[in-house]
Amino acid sequence: MGVTIFTQEITSPITPIRLFKALILDSKSLIPKLLPQFVENVVLLQGDGGAGSIEQVNFTKGNPFEFVKHRIDELDKENMVCKYTMIEGDPLGQNLDFISYEIKVEESKINIGGCICKMTTNYHGIGDFFAKEEDIKDGKDSAMGIYKTVETYLIQNPNLYA
């Protein structure tokens, strides 16, 4: 099984706790609200939303994907870390067994009052398959779009998630 790892860091003027609460803890209700043209809903299939829980993201009609299922592997609210795994869904296609993600939000030492969101994505290929950057460009663009939409919403609503 080939594993391809991509990392990225995004700086934000939002405080770490606000971004973590919105992007991670309240994503089930916030993402469908902010992106109704793409996400129909997020349904908790198993668990209480913490580690071991399984969520299904259902996309709206007309999107290239119908749904994805994520298993929450770790949710550390104190250290603002979330690890989860895409275990089922159209984006896996024929070549990927699963995709694991780690998101860590921490205080920025340069942008005082802001944060750095560190994201690591591991693409676990089937057989000898290794994901190339061009293979996952749409997924990276989609994740960045969600992030920027949430950031903009928080900038426009400075009292939310305080």
TORGURO-693725 format. One record per residue (C-alpha): x, y, z. Coordinates in steps of 0.2 Angstrom, whole numbers, padded with zeros to 4 digits. Example, Ala and Ser with C-alpha at 12.3 -4.5 7.8 and 13.67 -1.06 7.14 Angstrom:
REM TORGURO-693725
(rec (0062 -0022 0039))
(rec (0068 -0005 0036))
This chain:
REM TORGURO-693725
(rec (0000 0000 0000))
(rec (0007 0017 -0005))
(rec (0005 0032 0006))
(rec (0006 0049 0000))
(rec (0007 0063 0013))
(rec (0003 0082 0009))
(rec (0005 0095 0022))
(rec (0000 0114 0022))
(rec (-0001 0128 0034))
(rec (-0013 0142 0034))
(rec (-0012 0158 0044))
(rec (-0028 0167 0050))
(rec (-0032 0183 0059))
(rec (-0045 0172 0069))
(rec (-0041 0166 0087))
(rec (-0036 0148 0088))
(rec (-0051 0143 0099))
(rec (-0064 0152 0088))
(rec (-0057 0144 0072))
(rec (-0057 0126 0080))
(rec (-0074 0128 0087))
(rec (-0081 0133 0071))
(rec (-0071 0122 0059))
(rec (-0071 0107 0069))
(rec (-0083 0106 0084))
(rec (-0098 0115 0075))
(rec (-0094 0109 0057))
(rec (-0109 0098 0057))
(rec (-0121 0112 0057))
(rec (-0110 0127 0051))
(rec (-0104 0119 0035))
(rec (-0121 0115 0027))
(rec (-0127 0133 0033))
(rec (-0112 0141 0024))
(rec (-0111 0130 0009))
(rec (-0129 0124 0005))
(rec (-0125 0123 -0013))
(rec (-0113 0109 -0010))
(rec (-0117 0101 0007))
(rec (-0135 0095 0010))
(rec (-0131 0089 0028))
(rec (-0119 0081 0040))
(rec (-0127 0066 0049))
(rec (-0120 0058 0065))
(rec (-0121 0039 0061))
(rec (-0113 0032 0077))
(rec (-0106 0039 0093))
(rec (-0107 0056 0101))
(rec (-0096 0066 0090))
(rec (-0080 0062 0099))
(rec (-0067 0049 0095))
(rec (-0075 0033 0087))
(rec (-0090 0042 0080))
(rec (-0094 0041 0062))
(rec (-0101 0055 0052))
(rec (-0109 0055 0034))
(rec (-0107 0071 0024))
(rec (-0121 0071 0011))
(rec (-0118 0082 -0004))
(rec (-0132 0091 -0014))
(rec (-0138 0085 -0031))
(rec (-0127 0090 -0045))
(rec (-0111 0088 -0036))
(rec (-0098 0075 -0043))
(rec (-0100 0066 -0026))
(rec (-0115 0059 -0017))
(rec (-0107 0057 0001))
(rec (-0092 0053 0012))
(rec (-0091 0044 0028))
(rec (-0078 0050 0041))
(rec (-0073 0041 0057))
(rec (-0067 0053 0071))
(rec (-0050 0045 0077))
(rec (-0045 0059 0090))
(rec (-0053 0075 0096))
(rec (-0042 0084 0108))
(rec (-0051 0100 0112))
(rec (-0038 0106 0124))
(rec (-0024 0105 0111))
(rec (-0036 0109 0097))
(rec (-0031 0094 0087))
(rec (-0043 0083 0077))
(rec (-0039 0067 0068))
(rec (-0051 0059 0056))
(rec (-0052 0046 0042))
(rec (-0062 0045 0026))
(rec (-0068 0027 0027))
(rec (-0081 0027 0013))
(rec (-0086 0038 -0001))
(rec (-0085 0043 -0019))
(rec (-0068 0053 -0018))
(rec (-0059 0037 -0013))
(rec (-0063 0030 -0031))
(rec (-0054 0014 -0037))
(rec (-0037 0018 -0031))
(rec (-0038 0024 -0013))
(rec (-0042 0013 0002))
(rec (-0044 0028 0014))
(rec (-0038 0045 0018))
(rec (-0033 0051 0035))
(rec (-0032 0069 0041))
(rec (-0025 0079 0055))
(rec (-0029 0096 0059))
(rec (-0021 0106 0072))
(rec (-0025 0124 0076))
(rec (-0012 0134 0086))
(rec (-0008 0152 0091))
(rec (0002 0162 0079))
(rec (0019 0169 0085))
(rec (0019 0181 0071))
(rec (0001 0186 0069))
(rec (-0003 0191 0087))
(rec (-0021 0186 0091))
(rec (-0022 0175 0075))
(rec (-0018 0157 0072))
(rec (-0010 0144 0061))
(rec (-0020 0129 0055))
(rec (-0009 0115 0051))
(rec (-0016 0101 0040))
(rec (-0009 0084 0036))
(rec (-0017 0073 0024))
(rec (-0012 0055 0021))
(rec (-0018 0046 0005))
(rec (-0018 0027 0007))
(rec (-0017 0019 -0010))
(rec (-0023 0002 -0015))
(rec (-0008 -0009 -0021))
(rec (0006 0001 -0028))
(rec (-0005 0017 -0031))
(rec (0003 0033 -0024))
(rec (-0008 0049 -0026))
(rec (0000 0063 -0035))
(rec (-0003 0081 -0032))
(rec (-0013 0083 -0048))
(rec (-0024 0068 -0042))
(rec (-0029 0077 -0027))
(rec (-0030 0095 -0033))
(rec (-0049 0096 -0032))
(rec (-0049 0089 -0014))
(rec (-0036 0102 -0008))
(rec (-0045 0116 -0017))
(rec (-0062 0111 -0009))
(rec (-0054 0110 0008))
(rec (-0046 0127 0006))
(rec (-0063 0134 0000))
(rec (-0072 0127 0016))
(rec (-0058 0135 0027))
(rec (-0059 0152 0019))
(rec (-0078 0152 0019))
(rec (-0077 0148 0038))
(rec (-0064 0161 0041))
(rec (-0074 0175 0032))
(rec (-0089 0170 0041))
(rec (-0080 0172 0058))
(rec (-0072 0189 0052))
(rec (-0090 0195 0048))
(rec (-0097 0189 0065))
(rec (-0083 0193 0078))
(rec (-0094 0188 0093))
(rec (-0098 0170 0087))
(rec (-0088 0156 0095))
(rec (-0080 0168 0107))
